[in-house]
Amino acid sequence: MQGVLLPLMMWMIWILGSSAEEENLRRSPRVVGGHPSDVRNHPHMVNIRRRGNFECGGSLVTPHCVLTAAHCLKDGQPSDFVVRGGVTYLSDMRNSRYVRKILLPSAYSRNTLDYDVAILKLQQPLQASIAQPISLAARSPRPGTFVRVSGWGLTDDSSTSLPNQLHSVHVQVMPQRECRDLYHGYRNITNSMFCASVPGIKDACAADSGGPVVNSNGFLVGVVSWGRANRCAAKDSPGVYSDVSYLSDWITDNIRRYC
């Protein structure tokens, strides 16, 4: 999972096997140093597919709406995407829901990955018997605390294929100033982001993008966003996440209007 925090746009995975797909694998965030898990432990967790191929993770926030990363939806139309909930394995094709609408913040930047969140409104709800919405955190995670990242991303830098089973890892939130210093000259750490990892051991990685970051109280505090390419879990490359609390005005306003 150590790669989950890598730059999400740089790490998007389209179709495994081609050279373009391999390039995306090298760039996408993944769970490094984590462990296999079951969706029953993460009932909000969904996977998002673009034209049949796994693209990103996401979190069910209402029966009709999923929160994910904006970079996961690059140039996509609602008809390109299908969401599946209540599944532990990518090979499990049950519980498909088509997407009716894509909502992106006007402040989102493809270049800086500021405001890297998006909402997918589903055509049909994911019922409670399949998946359960997660509540949004009211406060940003404090430095030094641990949060849990989940996803189907690469499990180490040398991997070339995604794990079939969902993985999860606990990483430690880093002081903002320390993270800004580490990424100085690479990309700015803005107020809409926070960083977390266990340096050299645990992190998010390629294809974890869009997935949930959950605090010890079970609230959604972040969305997997980005990290330094090819440096999952490296000491100079902590995972970077979109801060749900900081972005809560946009998120809650759109949930009220559309979900």
Steps between C-alpha positions, in 0.01 A plus 500: 500500500802725521427630153148618568614847571687547174366751247171354402493644152845361434400159632171430333481145367303426189559155350776273620731361238564779252797735523266789581347296781842408632591868508188573702590218739836661562328824584193392696467484879477162672472340841851400609579319821134425563303179533214326315161606626129432452247755383288411803760692702463797261129495398532847343775386258418487129701447185459715193543367148544697179369315196539171682852555639577571864578868545485610864351447841224702657284542811123476516382816680127458433316209333502703177844665512868403507792725598822444307795696353439744216811386311348151470233636267726681254301590186242234584126505444248347744431217254869398515481395865353219707518477880500171691438476873504217749781308326837396642648376171538687171393182322159523672267658246195533726320814615564723198360852498520734202591865549242771432704814573861607571554793736838678510607805705559812291822547701640161398833527315642220284846654532517554876243236606348759733139414592548146369154365582194408297153358555339235283121493512373150429200415285383248758587493873729252669267358764603446861507125443788557254694802625473758778578872475780641712469826694729793425748619762437846643870562567825443316715216634759614753872444436623190676167317483451188291248462219400200290532494120329232290519409134587261220823681410845350445654345808865587425707700253592194298141383443363508146150372570233590750403274789159339460421544869442825685792610722517735796781678687543740792717806441598794723396858426797732449540868600410720203826694508708182491309373199534832319875489550520145359305595187664840449582539131279205403145612576345733755320358803188718523249549780268249332756221557661307783781244498542164670719189482728276700826602322667215321235249611136595436327726251238528233606429143387470138130433445404581859389842375155612605485254787405576860717623786321423828585611854491290817141608565381370164454835325619580148786751534660479156508380142814342350649756264867492401868445580840515336510275191673165549564577868221323692583478871835673448615725784491808274160413349215481752151444367297815437127502564213738439376634834128423531447747784665786312289420193181434697315812381516385138437135588201554729343763274503262205380207710200709606426610144551176311515203736 
